[in-house]
Amino acid sequence: MIRRLGPVTFAELMEVALYDAGGGFFVTGGAAGRAGDFLTSPEVGPLFGAVMARALDAWWAESGQPDPYIVVDAGAGAGTLAAAVRAAQPACAPALHYVMVERSEALRARHSKRVPLEPPSAGSGIAGADEDDEPGALHRPIGPGPTFTSLGAVPAVPLNGIVIANELLDNLPFHLLERGGRGEREGWDEVRVGEQDGRLIEVLVPAPPALSAEAATLVPRPTGGSRIPLQMEARSWLSQALSLVELGRVVVIDYGDTTPSLAARPPAEWLRTYRGHHRGGNPLEQPGSQDITCEVAVDQLARVRRPDLVRSQAEFLESHGIEELVVAARAVWQQRAHLGDMDALKARSRVGEAAALTDPAGLGSFRVLEWAVG
């Protein structure tokens, strides 16, 4: 593509590197998990899903206990969060219709191994609608919940419930800009990707006026050489999610910062690659062989709509009862430690999971953004 059309945007490179059908990272086996390339909160253990089940119950009650209660898990990966929520047996379970959305066919293939799946009905994009209904119709799933279905894209139907994106937006392609001023010209340049002697290289070109104006608004006092991501696709995702929810909320969990703060930091701190649980190389090296991830610019999402609540993951988990679950686990461990049975080991593991999930130097510092709708 580069040889035919010339340098491409960083967003175009990222799209190919992560999602290309012929060799994208997530298509060819890249995944979260201890046996994968990076560890997300659901993969630490089932505690995260148990607390999320409590949050789902709270939001269900807040919305008047809708039935069906639709939960869209966007970027569901291998279905680990869905399995943990199911195992937690939330009070909303009889009404719960849980939709796992995962773009990667390889990861979607694992969903049926985690939870029993109900096939989506023809034309609707959502399980539980009848064949004779209008496309996009949403009806109570047949039989008691919880029910689970697996899709390749977020269903374009209105819903009462929750859209969750846990570590999804950091993997969405973005434009990369650099502030000039180190040479003859000032202003914003766009970092594009070209080819030289068989390898990919960065090519700086004057940023298109729309991108330059956006950068100037986000970072009014830039320093020469500063770089920022313009996360248009993340904003588009949020706009779509907000348009689908009629009553409920959209919840984004990810590592994040503000654009001015990103501009003041070395780009290697917020634009990272991972492979086999280790930091990878330059994003332009061997595209498709490593994860490419970027901290989410909270202020850019706020340009779609300011979130109603922003807090750390540690604060979010504490507000939904993680400490209560840990206290119960400690009690089980004290009672059964001498036995060393499975219940004792699970209890001890839960205490360790809590420490990892609330670590202020790690997962606990992630941002949880909530938009209430209706």
Beta strands, then each sheet from edge to edge (+ up, - down):
strand 1: 8-9
strand 2: 69-74
strand 3: 96-101
strand 4: 147-151
strand 5: 159-166
strand 6: 175-179
strand 7: 188-196
strand 8: 199-206
strand 9: 227-230
strand 10: 245-254
strand 11: 256-257
strand 12: 271-275
strand 13: 278-279
strand 14: 291-294
strand 15: 296-297
strand 16: 309-312
strand 17: 367-373
sheet 1: 1+ 7- 6+ 9-
sheet 2: 1+ 7- 8+
sheet 3: 4+ 3+ 2+ 5+ 10+ 17- 16+
sheet 4: 11+ 15+
sheet 5: 13+ 12- 14+
end
